[in-house]
Amino acid sequence: MSNFLGKILADRYILLEKIGDGGMSLVYKARCQTLDRYVAIKILRPEFTTDNDFIMKFKRESQSAASLSHPNIVGIYDVGEQDGIYYIVMEYVNGKTLKDYIKQKGKLQYEETLNIINQIALALDCAHKKGIVHRDIKPHNILITEDKIVKVTDFGIARASSSMTMTNTGTVMGSVHYFSPEQARGGFTDHRTDIYSLGVVMYEMLTGKLPYDAESPVTVALKHIEATLDEPIQVDASIPKAVNDIVVKSMQKDMTKRYQNVKELIQDINKAKENPHLNFIFSDKDDQFTRVIPIDDIDRALNQKGIRNNKNNEYTKKKRNKIKLAVLIMTLVITVSVLSYFAYEKLYIVGEVQVPKIIGLSENEAKNLLEQNKLNLVIDGTQSSQEPEGVILSCYPNEGEKVKENATIKVIVSSGPKKVAVPDLRNIDLELAKTTLASYKLELGNIDYKSSDNVSKGLIIEHYPSQNEMVLEGTKIDVVISTGPEKKMIQMPVLIGSDLETAKRKLEKMKLVLGDIIYDTNVNYVDGVVINQDINPGDEIPEGTVINITVNKLDNEENTQGNQ
């Protein structure tokens, strides 16, 4: 792998240095010679390049992830292959991983934790709306810039690996300390899996510890399935109740008891920011690579634990006889049921249909189209969006997937654009204003300039709409930038005939600046007086103008004659 340094991919990307080393890939800093900018290039390890099904999935999912455009998601620019090297070209982020940041600080204050988790949640919300589930959320896949902007990475590679592993190889893939219980079982996963993993990340940020740890990956996976969670507040009593409850709800083992979408999580984060003492509960190993765990290992461990194979050797002989009788009855029932099933299947064979394209359609249009394809529509929730109210944002199963006739297609429907409060942009510069607006999903509008005696040059004096006004996401905010104090207009004084010191005092009094002094000879004036000025007396000029003058300099003979 060391010979990758200096290698050029696609005749444009030159690999400069290795900046990351993971279980599935190596990451290099590179320069794009076409656009003259730095990029990050992720190269798959050789063991993942021999499976054609995986490679096809990897390309497809990476291209899908490339469609994600969000300030908190690392952008994907290109996907390619050269000489058996499969790579992804991504946005280069000058920062550190959240894992390194946690190591550096030990643990984070709850205010900073909420801010970081909120940005991650916004990134996931964008992905989930497009039907993309990350499935490997962990602090190693989250980058933080020097400006504390959060960037989530690895959408394409995580999705491709997750699908390949669970459906083709009989193993469970992911970073075991951040697994959801359903991932640990090798079962069905959806967007709620990301919410669980995000809860684990939040737990680690608040406490500096992982919620579940053990010597072997299988044991850690088992703990995700069955162990009781030590709540963050039990580890650190200073953690506010509302913040603790967000973690606990996110990490519910039952998917139906978690936040059902990221929007719900974001709402509670905002509430916790306002009042961290609310009650929301209703009646790594360091540098760990993504691991592959055989499902058989988990099954065996579960059976040994008694989760999947409960044995009781304390039954009496009488109870055993009753069990034998019950088993006999059950056998007869199952036999009849199986025969009935095959008879039913021969009479009523349920066909398969493909989920049609319904994203972007109105609810009624989607319902009619699904009914034409012998499918049913169920609204699984709403989310704010730039799309008009009632438009389908995402669906599960996804478009193009094959399902049984009469299957139910769950959809997320747009509730229309969300309103946000305009942040206070006064007394900050334009670059910081752009970043602030982006975090509120607002845009920079028109830029005007005017003088100000109170606001420093280059800072924002005012903006429209003003701070705290409620506007739709995507609204453009116009700003007015200070050019500094206004300069008054004055009349240019007469300097000709004045000696140099007098001329200086006149300029200072009028708030003008003395510039170059040129010496020349004019026998009509005495030595040392101003004989010329570059701006005519009486001209209107602004305060602070630089004035250049010429001073008379006579030699000794001319000076003597002049005195006679």
C-alpha positions in Angstrom: 0.0 0.0 0.0 3.0 2.3 0.6 3.5 2.7 -3.1 0.2 4.7 -3.4 2.1 7.9 -2.4 2.7 9.9 -5.5 0.3 7.8 -7.6 -2.0 9.7 -9.9 -5.6 8.5 -10.3 -7.8 9.4 -13.3 -5.0 11.6 -14.6 -5.9 14.3 -12.1 -5.6 13.2 -8.5 -2.1 13.0 -7.1 -1.9 11.2 -3.7 0.2 13.3 -1.2 -0.1 11.6 2.2 -2.0 9.0 4.1 -4.4 10.6 6.6 -6.5 7.6 7.6 -6.4 3.9 8.1 -9.7 1.9 8.6 -10.9 -1.6 8.6 -12.2 -1.4 5.0 -10.1 1.4 3.5 -7.2 3.7 3.5 -7.6 7.5 3.2 -5.2 9.8 1.4 -4.9 13.5 1.1 -4.6 14.4 -2.6 -4.6 17.3 -4.9 -6.9 17.7 -7.9 -4.7 19.0 -10.6 -7.7 20.0 -12.7 -9.4 22.2 -10.2 -6.3 23.0 -8.1 -7.8 21.9 -4.8 -7.2 19.4 -2.0 -9.5 16.3 -1.9 -9.6 13.2 0.3 -9.5 9.8 -1.5 -10.7 6.6 0.1 -9.2 3.4 -1.4 -10.8 0.1 -0.7 -8.6 -2.6 0.8 -7.8 -5.5 -1.6 -9.9 -8.1 0.4 -13.1 -6.1 -0.5 -12.3 -5.8 -4.2 -12.6 -9.5 -5.2 -16.4 -9.7 -4.6 -18.2 -8.5 -7.8 -21.5 -8.2 -6.0 -20.0 -6.0 -3.3 -18.2 -3.8 -5.8 -21.4 -3.2 -7.8 -23.3 -2.4 -4.5 -20.4 -0.2 -3.4 -20.5 1.8 -6.7 -24.3 2.1 -6.6 -24.5 3.2 -3.0 -21.5 5.6 -3.4 -23.2 7.3 -6.3 -26.4 7.5 -4.3 -24.5 9.1 -1.4 -23.0 11.5 -3.9 -26.5 13.0 -4.3 -26.4 14.1 -0.7 -25.8 17.8 -0.4 -25.7 19.2 3.1 -23.3 21.4 5.2 -22.8 18.6 7.7 -22.1 15.8 5.2 -18.7 15.2 3.5 -19.4 15.7 -0.2 -18.6 12.9 -2.6 -17.1 14.2 -5.9 -16.3 11.1 -7.8 -16.2 7.3 -7.7 -13.8 5.3 -9.9 -11.5 2.3 -10.5 -8.0 2.2 -11.9 -5.7 -0.9 -12.1 -7.9 -2.7 -9.6 -7.9 0.2 -7.2 -11.5 1.2 -6.2 -11.7 4.7 -4.8 -14.0 7.5 -3.8 -13.0 11.1 -4.2 -14.4 13.2 -1.3 -14.4 16.7 0.1 -11.2 17.3 2.1 -12.0 18.4 5.7 -9.2 20.1 7.6 -10.0 18.9 11.1 -10.0 15.9 13.4 -12.4 13.0 14.1 -14.9 13.2 16.9 -13.1 10.1 18.4 -9.8 12.1 18.6 -11.7 15.1 20.0 -13.2 13.0 22.8 -9.8 11.5 23.6 -8.4 15.0 23.7 -11.1 16.4 26.1 -11.9 13.3 28.1 -15.6 14.1 27.9 -17.6 17.0 26.6 -19.9 19.4 28.4 -23.6 18.8 27.6 -23.9 22.1 25.7 -21.2 21.2 23.3 -22.5 17.7 23.0 -26.0 18.9 22.1 -24.5 21.2 19.4 -22.5 18.4 17.8 -25.2 15.8 18.0 -27.7 18.3 16.5 -25.4 18.8 13.5 -25.0 15.0 13.1 -28.8 14.6 13.3 -29.3 17.3 10.6 -26.9 15.3 8.3 -28.8 12.0 9.0 -32.2 13.8 8.4 -31.0 14.8 5.0 -29.8 11.3 4.2 -32.9 9.5 5.6 -35.2 11.7 3.5 -33.5 10.3 0.4 -33.8 6.7 1.7 -30.1 6.4 2.6 -29.3 4.8 6.0 -25.7 5.1 7.2 -25.5 1.9 9.4 -22.1 2.7 10.8 -22.4 5.9 12.8 -19.5 6.2 15.1 -17.1 9.0 16.2 -14.5 7.7 13.8 -16.8 8.6 10.9 -17.5 12.2 12.2 -15.1 15.0 11.5 -15.0 18.4 13.3 -13.4 21.4 11.7 -11.5 24.1 13.5 -14.7 26.2 13.3 -16.6 23.4 15.1 -18.5 22.5 11.9 -19.5 18.8 12.0 -19.1 16.6 8.9 -20.4 13.1 8.7 -18.6 10.8 6.2 -18.7 7.2 4.9 -22.4 7.1 3.8 -21.7 5.1 0.6 -19.2 2.6 2.0 -21.1 1.9 5.2 -24.4 1.2 3.3 -22.6 -1.0 0.7 -20.8 -3.0 3.3 -23.8 -3.4 5.5 -26.0 -4.8 2.7 -23.3 -7.1 1.4 -22.5 -8.5 4.8 -25.9 -9.2 6.1 -27.5 -10.6 2.9 -24.6 -12.4 1.2 -22.0 -13.6 3.7 -24.0 -14.5 6.8 -22.0 -12.1 9.0 -22.7 -8.9 10.8 -20.8 -5.9 9.8 -20.1 -2.6 11.7 -18.3 -1.2 14.6 -19.4 -3.4 17.4 -19.3 -0.8 20.2 -21.8 1.3 18.3 -24.1 -1.5 17.1 -27.8 -1.4 17.4 -29.4 -4.6 18.8 -30.9 -5.4 15.4 -27.5 -5.2 13.8 -26.1 -7.5 16.5 -28.8 -10.0 15.6 -28.1 -9.7 11.9 -31.8 -8.7 11.5 -33.8 -6.0 9.7 -32.4 -2.4 10.0 -33.7 1.0 9.0 -33.2 4.6 9.8 -33.8 3.9 13.5 -30.6 1.9 13.6 -28.7 5.2 13.0 -30.6 6.8 15.8 -29.4 4.0 18.2 -25.8 4.4 17.1 -26.1 8.2 17.5 -27.3 7.6 21.1 -24.1 5.5 21.7 -22.0 8.3 20.4 -23.8 10.9 22.6 -23.3 8.6 25.6 -19.5 8.5 24.9 -19.3 12.2 24.5 -21.1 12.9 27.8 -19.3 10.3 29.9 -16.0 9.6 28.1 -17.0 6.0 28.3 -18.7 3.4 26.0 -22.0 2.1 27.3 -21.0 -1.6 26.6 -17.5 -3.0 26.6 -16.0 -6.5 26.8 -12.9 -8.4 25.6 -14.6 -10.0 22.6 -16.7 -8.3 19.9 -19.4 -11.1 20.3 -19.8 -10.3 24.0 -20.1 -6.6 23.2 -22.8 -7.4 20.6 -24.7 -9.5 23.2 -24.6 -6.6 25.7 -26.3 -4.4 23.1 -29.0 -7.1 22.8 -29.7 -8.0 26.5 -27.7 -5.9 29.0 -29.4 -3.1 31.0 -28.0 0.3 30.2 -26.2 2.3 32.9 -27.7 5.7 32.1 -25.3 8.6 31.6 -26.6 10.3 34.7 -25.6 7.2 36.7 -22.0 7.6 35.4 -21.9 11.4 35.9 -24.6 13.0 38.1 -23.9 16.4 36.7 -25.5 15.5 33.3 -28.9 17.2 33.1 -32.0 15.0 33.1 -33.3 16.1 29.6 -29.9 15.3 28.1 -29.8 11.9 29.8 -33.3 11.1 28.6 -32.4 11.8 25.0 -29.6 9.2 25.2 -31.8 6.7 26.9 -34.6 7.0 24.4 -32.3 6.8 21.4 -30.7 3.6 22.8 -34.0 1.7 23.4 -33.4 -1.9 22.4 -37.0 -2.1 20.9 -36.9 0.0 17.7 -40.5 1.1 18.2 -39.6 2.7 21.5 -36.8 4.9 20.1 -37.3 8.2 18.3 -39.1 7.1 15.2 -37.3 9.7 13.0 -34.5 12.1 13.4 -36.9 15.1 13.4 -38.3 13.9 16.8 -34.7 13.7 18.1 -33.9 17.2 16.9 -37.0 18.6 18.5 -35.9 17.2 21.9 -32.4 18.5 21.4 -33.8 22.0 20.9 -36.0 21.6 24.0 -33.0 20.4 26.0 -31.0 23.5 24.9 -33.8 25.7 26.3 -34.4 23.7 29.5 -31.9 20.9 30.2 -33.9 19.7 33.2 -37.0 18.5 31.3 -38.1 14.9 31.5 -38.3 13.2 28.0 -39.0 9.6 29.2 -42.7 8.7 28.6 -45.1 5.8 30.3 -14.4 1.4 21.7 -11.9 0.3 21.9 -9.8 3.2 20.6 -9.2 3.4 16.9 -11.4 0.3 16.4 -11.9 -0.8 12.8 -15.2 -1.9 11.5 -15.4 -5.6 12.4 -17.0 -8.6 10.8 -18.7 -11.0 13.2 -20.2 -14.3 12.1 -23.9 -14.5 12.9 -23.4 -18.2 14.0 -21.1 -16.9 16.8 -23.8 -14.6 18.0 -26.4 -17.4 17.7 -24.3 -19.8 19.7 -23.7 -17.2 22.4 -27.4 -16.3 22.6 -28.3 -20.0 23.0 -25.7 -20.4 25.7 -27.2 -17.3 27.4 -30.7 -18.9 27.2 -32.0 -16.1 25.0 -32.9 -18.4 22.1 -32.9 -21.8 23.8 -34.4 -21.9 27.3 -33.8 -25.2 29.1 -35.3 -26.3 32.4 -34.0 -29.5 34.0 -36.1 -29.0 37.1 -39.4 -30.4 35.6 -40.9 -33.3 37.5 -41.7 -36.5 35.6 -45.4 -35.5 35.7 -44.5 -32.2 34.0 -42.4 -33.9 31.4 -45.4 -36.1 30.5 -47.6 -33.0 30.1 -44.9 -31.5 27.9 -44.8 -34.6 25.7 -48.6 -34.4 25.3 -48.4 -30.7 24.5 -45.6 -31.4 21.9 -47.8 -34.2 20.3 -50.7 -31.8 20.1 -48.5 -29.0 18.7 -47.1 -31.5 16.1 -50.5 -32.3 14.9 -51.5 -28.7 14.7 -48.3 -27.8 12.8 -48.8 -30.7 10.4 -52.4 -29.6 9.7 -51.2 -26.0 9.3 -48.4 -26.9 6.9 -50.8 -29.0 4.7 -53.3 -26.2 4.8 -50.6 -23.7 3.8 -49.5 -25.7 0.8 -53.1 -26.2 -0.3 -53.7 -22.4 0.1 -50.5 -21.6 -1.8 -51.6 -23.7 -4.8 -54.9 -21.9 -4.8 -53.6 -18.4 -4.1 -50.1 -17.7 -5.3 -49.1 -14.2 -4.2 -47.1 -12.5 -6.9 -44.3 -10.0 -6.6 -44.4 -6.4 -7.8 -41.8 -3.6 -8.0 -42.3 -0.5 -5.8 -43.0 2.3 -8.3 -41.4 5.7 -8.2 -43.6 7.7 -5.8 -41.0 10.1 -4.2 -42.0 13.7 -5.3 -45.6 12.8 -5.9 -48.5 14.1 -3.9 -50.1 11.8 -1.3 -53.1 11.1 -3.6 -51.0 10.5 -6.7 -48.8 8.1 -4.8 -51.8 6.3 -3.4 -53.4 5.8 -6.8 -50.1 4.6 -8.3 -49.5 2.1 -5.6 -53.1 0.8 -5.8 -52.6 0.3 -9.6 -49.6 -1.9 -8.6 -51.6 -3.8 -6.0 -49.8 -2.1 -3.1 -51.0 -0.1 -0.1 -49.9 3.3 1.2 -49.4 4.1 4.9 -48.1 7.5 6.1 -45.4 6.7 8.6 -44.7 10.3 9.5 -44.1 13.9 8.3 -41.0 16.0 8.0 -40.4 19.7 7.2 -39.0 20.1 3.7 -38.7 22.6 0.9 -41.1 20.4 -0.9 -44.8 21.5 -0.8 -47.0 20.1 1.9 -48.2 16.6 1.2 -45.4 15.6 -1.2 -43.8 12.1 -0.6 -40.2 12.5 0.7 -39.2 8.9 1.2 -40.6 5.4 1.3 -39.9 2.0 2.7 -39.4 -0.5 1.0 -37.5 1.7 -1.4 -38.4 2.5 -5.0 -37.5 -0.3 -7.3 -37.5 -3.0 -4.7 -39.6 -6.1 -5.3 -42.3 -6.9 -2.7 -45.3 -9.1 -2.4 -48.7 -8.0 -3.8 -50.8 -6.2 -1.2 -47.7 -5.2 0.7 -47.7 -1.9 2.7 -45.5 0.9 1.6 -44.6 3.3 4.4 -44.0 6.9 3.4 -42.7 10.1 5.0 -44.7 13.1 3.8 -43.6 16.7 3.6 -45.2 19.1 6.1 -43.9 22.0 4.1 -41.0 24.3 4.7 -40.0 24.7 8.3 -39.9 28.1 10.0 -36.8 29.1 11.9 -35.9 32.2 13.9 -33.4 34.5 12.2 -30.1 34.5 14.1 -28.4 37.7 15.2 -25.8 38.6 12.6 -24.9 42.0 13.9 -21.2 42.8 14.6 -19.9 39.7 12.8 -18.1 39.5 9.5 -19.5 38.2 6.3 -17.8 34.7 6.4 -19.1 34.0 9.9 -22.5 35.2 8.8 -22.5 32.7 5.9 -21.6 29.8 8.2 -24.3 30.9 10.8 -27.0 31.2 8.2 -26.1 27.8 6.7 -26.5 26.1 10.1 -30.0 27.6 10.3 -30.8 26.5 6.7 -31.0 30.1 5.6 -29.2 31.8 2.7 -27.3 35.1 2.3 -29.2 37.6 0.2 -28.2 41.1 -1.0 -25.2 42.9 0.5 -25.2 46.7 1.0 -22.6 49.0 2.5 -22.9 52.1 4.5 -20.8 54.1 7.0 -21.1 53.8 10.7 -19.5 55.5 13.7 -20.3 52.6 16.0 -19.7 49.4 13.9 -16.1 48.6 12.8 -15.4 48.4 9.1 -16.3 45.0 7.6 -18.8 44.0 10.2 -22.6 43.7 9.7 -24.6 46.8 10.9 -28.0 45.3 10.4 -29.9 42.7 8.4 -33.4 42.0 7.0 -35.4 40.2 8.2 -34.0 41.1 11.6 -33.0 38.8 14.5 -35.6 36.5 16.0 -38.1 37.0 13.2 -39.7 33.7 12.1 -39.0 32.9 8.4 -39.2 29.8 6.2 -36.0 27.7 5.8 -34.2 28.8 2.6 -35.1 32.5 3.1 -32.5 34.9 1.9 -31.2 37.4 4.5 -30.1 40.8 3.3 -27.2 42.4 5.2 -25.7 45.9 5.5 -21.9 46.0 6.1 -20.1 48.9 7.7 -17.5 50.9 5.7 -16.3 52.6 9.0 -17.0 56.2 10.1 -18.4 58.6 7.6 -15.8 61.1 6.3 -16.9 64.8 6.3 -16.2 67.1 3.4 -14.1 70.2 4.0 -12.6 73.0 2.0 -8.9 72.8 1.2 -7.0 75.5 3.1 -4.4 77.9 1.6 -0.9 76.6 2.5 1.1 78.7 0.0 3.1 81.4 1.7 3.0 79.5 5.1 6.2 78.1 6.6 6.3 74.3 7.0 5.3 74.2 10.7 2.4 76.5 10.1 1.3 74.4 7.1 1.4 71.2 9.3 -0.8 72.8 12.0 -3.3 73.9 9.4 -3.6 70.4 8.0 -3.8 68.8 11.4 -6.6 71.2 12.4 -8.6 70.4 9.3 -8.0 66.6 9.8 -5.9 66.3 6.7 -2.7 64.3 6.3 0.6 65.7 5.2 2.1 63.6 2.4 5.2 64.1 0.4 7.4 67.3 0.9 9.2 68.3 -2.3 11.9 71.1 -2.2 12.3 73.5 -5.1 13.6 77.0 -5.7 11.5 80.1 -6.3 13.2 83.5 -5.8 9.9 85.2 -5.5 9.3 83.5 -2.1 11.4 83.5 1.1 13.2 80.4 2.0 11.3 77.6 3.9 7.7 78.6 2.9 5.2 76.5 0.9 5.2 77.5 -2.8 2.9 74.8 -4.1 0.1 72.4 -3.0 -1.3 69.5 -5.1 -4.9 70.3 -4.2 -6.1 73.8 -5.0 -7.4 76.0 -2.1 -11.2 75.9 -1.8 -11.6 72.5 -3.3 -14.1 70.1 -1.5 -12.2 67.1 -0.1 -13.0 64.4 2.6 -11.3 64.4 5.9 -8.2 62.2 6.0 -7.1 63.2 2.4 -3.3 63.2 1.9 -1.9 66.5 0.8 1.5 66.8 -1.0 3.3 70.2 -0.8 6.4 71.9 -2.3 8.6 74.0 0.0 11.0 76.8 -1.2 14.7 76.2 -0.7 17.1 79.0 -1.7 20.8 78.7 -1.7 22.9 81.0 0.4 23.5 83.6 -2.4 19.9 83.8 -3.4 18.9 84.0 0.3 21.3 86.9 0.8 20.0 88.8 -2.3 16.5 88.2 -1.2 17.3 89.7 2.2 18.9 92.8 0.6 
